[in-house]
Amino acid sequence: MPARHWSTDEAADRPFSYWVDTVCDRFLELDIDSPVREHFHARLDQTELGPATANWLCADAQRVRRTRAKIGRTRPSFLLMQMRAGRVEIRQAGRITPLRPGECILLDGTQPYEVECPEATRSCVLQLSDEWLRRRVSSPEQLAPRHFGGSGWSGALCAAVASLEIDSCDHLALPRGEVAEHIAALLTLALGPEPQDSVRGQHLRQRLLRAIRGGLSDPDLSPTAVAAGHHVSVRALHYAFAAAGTTFVEELMLARLQRARELLADPRMRAMPVIEVAARCGFTDPSHFARRFRRRFGIAPLAFRRAAGASR
């Protein structure tokens, strides 16, 4: 969809009321007040990032309230907000969070909050659908509000959001949906591991490994699909493997190669071409399969088959 723009310049005779109507209609149902109503100036730019909606807001001093009455009129969502200029103070769930330029905060859009802006501000707000975020993070409502800033994954998340500009979204190196997925991945990393006891984590990891082995023929087998099949978040999946010092990608590749070795060593499969063995194990590129097999087992697939047959 093309970018959309709204500015109080379009209604110079009633700038504040225009802003209230515009924000509530195009962004979120909010209660808004300002000490400079008569000379209020604001702008909203908006575009889609696949499953997320990106909003850039510039506005004079204002106080914003998300009330339960307003919440009931909109679909559930979460907000990842980054301050670009100015200063704000955000209140949600009994917590008061000052937000400085460059920092981000995750807000639960299904719960009331207040944003106090004593001066003009610029911000970027990503609206993340409830369903989409829950596929990556279990119980995100228990994590919000969550402040992000500084270094590490938290800093990486803030840097990624800071790189988003309305004028550059048409010239991204990746499709918009993939950009949103990358930001969701950084958000997951910044939130940290989901709390779980070691026994429960081990049981989950074993279930996930069985799912990987059962889906090897699918070349597009993904963490999202496997996590959804076990009713856990992608974040829980990644940390279940991380607790054992491995990753989903590593375990998937190992399972594909081990299955290929079993097929190549099976005398009943001797007539099956190596290229079909590769396909049955989820490899779409035979040369990639051969490189991976040699790297893992120190021998080419065809040579391994011959050696296995000769040893019988």
C-alpha positions in Angstrom: 0.0 0.0 0.0 1.3 3.6 -0.7 2.4 5.7 2.2 -0.3 7.9 3.8 0.2 11.4 5.3 -1.9 13.7 7.5 -1.0 17.1 8.8 -2.7 19.9 10.8 -1.7 22.2 8.0 -4.7 20.8 6.2 -7.0 22.3 8.8 -5.4 25.6 9.9 -8.7 26.8 11.3 -9.2 23.8 13.7 -5.8 22.1 14.0 -6.3 20.3 17.3 -9.7 18.9 16.6 -8.4 17.8 13.2 -5.6 16.0 15.0 -7.8 14.2 17.5 -10.1 13.0 14.7 -7.3 11.9 12.5 -5.3 10.0 15.2 -8.4 8.2 16.4 -9.5 7.3 12.9 -6.2 6.4 11.3 -4.0 5.4 14.2 -5.6 4.5 17.6 -8.7 5.4 19.6 -7.2 7.9 22.1 -8.1 10.7 24.5 -5.9 13.7 23.7 -5.4 17.0 25.3 -2.8 19.8 24.8 -1.8 23.1 26.4 -1.4 24.7 23.0 -4.7 23.8 21.3 -5.1 27.0 19.4 -1.7 26.8 17.8 -1.3 23.0 17.7 0.8 21.5 15.0 1.2 17.7 14.3 1.8 15.3 11.5 1.2 11.6 11.0 2.9 9.4 8.3 1.9 5.8 7.9 2.8 2.8 5.8 2.5 -1.0 6.0 5.4 -3.3 6.9 3.8 -6.6 6.0 2.0 -7.7 9.2 2.9 -4.5 11.0 1.9 -0.9 10.5 4.5 1.8 10.9 3.6 5.2 12.1 5.8 8.3 12.3 4.3 11.1 14.5 5.5 14.7 15.1 3.4 16.7 17.5 3.4 19.7 19.9 3.1 19.2 23.6 0.2 16.8 24.4 -1.2 14.3 26.9 -2.4 11.0 25.4 -4.6 8.5 27.3 -5.7 5.0 26.1 -8.8 4.2 28.1 -10.7 1.0 28.5 -13.6 2.6 26.6 -11.3 3.3 23.6 -9.7 -0.1 23.8 -13.0 -1.9 23.3 -13.5 -0.4 19.9 -10.2 -1.6 18.3 -8.6 -5.0 17.5 -6.0 -6.2 20.0 -2.5 -5.1 19.3 0.9 -4.3 20.9 2.9 -1.1 20.2 6.6 -0.8 19.9 7.3 2.9 20.3 10.6 4.7 19.8 11.2 8.3 20.8 13.1 10.2 18.1 13.2 13.7 19.6 11.8 15.3 22.8 11.0 13.6 26.0 8.0 11.7 27.3 6.8 9.8 30.4 4.8 6.7 29.9 2.5 5.1 32.5 1.1 1.5 32.2 0.4 -1.3 34.6 1.6 0.8 37.6 5.0 1.6 36.0 6.3 5.0 35.1 8.9 4.9 32.2 10.8 8.0 31.0 11.6 7.5 27.4 14.6 9.3 25.9 15.5 9.7 22.2 16.6 6.4 20.6 15.0 4.2 23.3 12.0 2.0 22.7 9.2 0.6 24.8 6.7 -2.3 24.2 3.2 -1.4 25.3 0.1 -3.6 25.6 -2.5 -2.0 23.5 -5.2 -4.0 25.2 -4.5 -2.2 28.5 -4.8 1.5 29.5 -1.8 3.7 29.4 -0.9 7.4 29.4 1.8 9.3 27.5 2.8 12.7 28.9 4.6 14.9 26.3 5.5 18.2 28.0 7.2 19.4 24.8 7.2 18.8 21.0 8.1 15.2 20.2 8.9 12.9 17.2 8.4 9.2 17.5 8.0 6.0 15.5 5.3 3.6 16.5 5.0 0.0 15.2 1.6 -1.5 15.6 2.0 -5.3 16.0 -1.1 -7.5 15.7 -1.8 -9.6 18.8 -2.0 -12.9 16.8 1.2 -12.2 14.9 3.2 -11.3 18.0 2.0 -14.3 20.0 3.4 -16.7 17.4 6.8 -15.4 18.5 6.4 -14.5 22.1 4.3 -16.4 24.7 2.1 -14.2 26.9 3.5 -10.8 25.7 0.9 -9.1 28.0 3.0 -10.3 30.9 6.1 -8.5 29.5 4.6 -5.1 28.7 5.6 -2.4 29.4 9.2 -3.3 28.6 11.9 -0.7 28.1 14.7 -1.1 25.6 17.9 0.8 25.3 21.7 0.6 25.7 23.7 -2.2 24.3 23.3 -5.9 23.4 20.1 -7.1 21.7 18.2 -4.3 23.2 20.5 -1.8 21.5 20.3 -3.7 18.3 16.5 -3.6 18.4 16.5 0.2 18.9 19.0 0.6 16.1 16.8 -1.4 13.7 13.7 0.7 14.5 15.8 3.9 14.2 16.7 3.0 10.7 13.0 3.0 9.6 12.0 6.2 7.8 8.8 6.8 5.8 10.8 7.9 2.7 13.1 4.8 2.7 10.4 2.1 3.0 10.0 1.9 -0.8 13.8 1.2 -1.2 14.4 -1.5 1.3 16.8 -4.3 0.4 14.2 -6.9 1.7 10.4 -7.2 1.2 8.6 -5.2 3.9 7.2 -8.4 5.5 10.7 -9.7 6.0 11.8 -6.4 7.6 9.0 -6.8 10.1 10.1 -10.4 10.8 13.6 -9.2 11.4 12.4 -6.6 13.9 10.2 -9.3 15.6 13.3 -11.5 15.9 15.3 -8.7 17.5 12.4 -8.0 19.8 12.4 -11.7 20.8 16.1 -11.6 21.5 15.9 -8.3 23.5 13.1 -9.8 25.6 15.4 -12.6 26.6 14.6 -16.3 27.4 11.2 -17.4 28.5 11.4 -18.7 32.1 11.2 -22.5 32.2 12.5 -25.2 34.4 15.2 -27.5 32.9 13.0 -30.6 32.9 10.2 -28.9 31.0 12.8 -27.4 28.6 14.2 -30.8 27.9 10.8 -32.3 27.2 10.0 -29.5 24.8 13.3 -29.9 23.0 12.6 -33.6 22.5 9.2 -32.9 21.1 10.6 -30.4 18.8 13.3 -32.8 17.6 10.7 -35.4 16.8 8.8 -32.8 14.8 12.0 -31.9 12.9 12.7 -35.6 12.1 9.1 -36.1 11.0 9.2 -33.1 8.6 12.6 -33.6 6.9 11.1 -33.9 3.4 9.7 -30.4 3.6 12.4 -28.0 2.3 10.6 -25.1 3.9 10.4 -26.5 7.4 10.7 -23.4 9.6 10.8 -22.6 13.3 7.5 -20.8 13.0 5.7 -23.9 11.6 7.2 -26.2 14.2 6.4 -23.9 17.1 2.9 -23.5 15.9 2.4 -27.2 15.7 3.4 -27.5 19.3 1.5 -24.4 20.5 4.6 -22.6 21.8 6.1 -19.3 20.7 9.1 -19.1 18.3 11.0 -17.5 21.2 10.3 -20.6 23.4 11.5 -22.9 20.6 14.8 -21.0 20.1 15.6 -20.9 23.8 14.7 -24.6 24.2 17.6 -25.4 21.8 19.8 -22.6 23.2 19.6 -24.2 26.6 21.3 -27.3 25.1 23.9 -25.2 23.3 22.5 -25.7 19.8 20.0 -24.1 17.4 17.0 -25.1 15.4 19.0 -24.6 12.1 21.8 -26.8 13.4 19.5 -29.6 14.5 17.5 -29.5 11.3 20.7 -29.8 9.2 22.0 -32.6 11.4 18.7 -34.5 11.1 18.6 -34.1 7.3 22.2 -35.4 6.9 21.7 -38.3 9.3 18.6 -39.4 7.4 20.4 -39.1 4.1 23.2 -41.3 5.4 20.7 -43.9 6.5 19.1 -43.9 3.1 22.4 -44.2 1.3 23.5 -47.1 3.5 20.2 -49.0 3.1 20.6 -51.7 0.5 16.9 -51.5 -0.3 17.4 -47.9 -1.5 20.4 -48.7 -3.7 18.4 -48.0 -6.9 17.3 -44.6 -5.7 19.4 -41.8 -7.3 21.4 -39.6 -4.9 19.5 -36.6 -6.1 16.2 -38.2 -4.9 17.8 -39.1 -1.6 18.7 -35.4 -1.2 15.1 -34.3 -2.1 13.6 -36.8 0.4 15.7 -35.1 3.1 14.7 -31.6 2.2 17.6 -30.5 0.0 16.5 -28.7 -3.2 20.1 -28.2 -4.4 22.1 -31.4 -5.0 25.4 -29.6 -4.9 24.5 -28.0 -1.6 23.6 -31.4 -0.3 26.9 -32.9 -1.5 29.0 -30.1 0.2 27.1 -30.4 3.5 27.4 -34.2 3.4 31.1 -34.2 2.8 31.7 -31.5 5.4 29.8 -33.6 8.0 31.0 -37.1 7.2 34.3 -36.5 5.3 33.2 -38.3 2.2 31.0 -37.6 -0.8 27.4 -39.1 -0.8 28.0 -41.4 -3.8 31.4 -42.6 -2.4 29.7 -43.2 0.9 27.1 -45.4 -0.8 29.7 -47.4 -2.6 31.7 -47.9 0.6 28.6 -49.0 2.5 27.7 -51.5 -0.2 31.2 -52.9 -0.3 31.3 -53.5 3.4 28.3 -55.8 3.4 
